[in-house]
């Protein structure tokens, strides 16, 4: 599995790491910076850190908390939450982040992706997409809705058209977050993964519902996904051992 990555996702509110199920029922698990340092020590490939209330409350990114997390942590770090302009992006890069991920503000002003990619390079820009999937009762058809503000507000965007658009605007990676699988550890949405990876010309990261190392290996072998982003499974287990099992490392 050459070039495949295992990423830890750290969702935070204030100084605390927060986790729930289906983006709801949030509970505090401890200090985010402590978990970030733990995953650095355990050899996780990258971190994605997200202020889960910044966009909802139309707040600036939490620069102080981001700085605490990036300090003495030498993993590639992607920052998400509350990002809406180039000045904010510059501040985030200045305090040690490697990439930024945008969801809510991109749906309001897609040009932010283009501007960020032109100024900092596509490799620094990730488009985060929150997807809620369900079966339509009448036609037994799979419906995929796009949500923003950490799963608090539905948009009218078409998933596949949005994936095409953000690539054209210069996004260097796409992060797919499955809301209906989030936090359950009962299995990922492989159909969703395949839909996006078949369409995308840029690396795709998937997050949501991964239950164990065996499933992670299966996803890597049966799809073109470039990285798996894991939160609950790592927060409640030993990340180093899980990563070793995923990559069959000794």
Secondary structure, DSSP 4 states (H G I P E B T S, - for coil): -TT-EEEEEEEEETTEEEEEETTEEEEEEEEHHHHHHHHHHTT-SEEEEEETTTTTTT----HHHHHHHHTT--SEEEEESS--SHHHHHHHHHTT-SEEEESHHHHH-THHHHHHHHHH-GGGEEEEEEEEEEEETTTTEEEEEEEETTTTEE----HHHHHHHHHHHT-SEEEEEETTTTTT-S---HHHHHHHHHH-SSEEEEES----HHHHHHHHHHS---EEEESHHHHTS-HHHHHHHHTT--
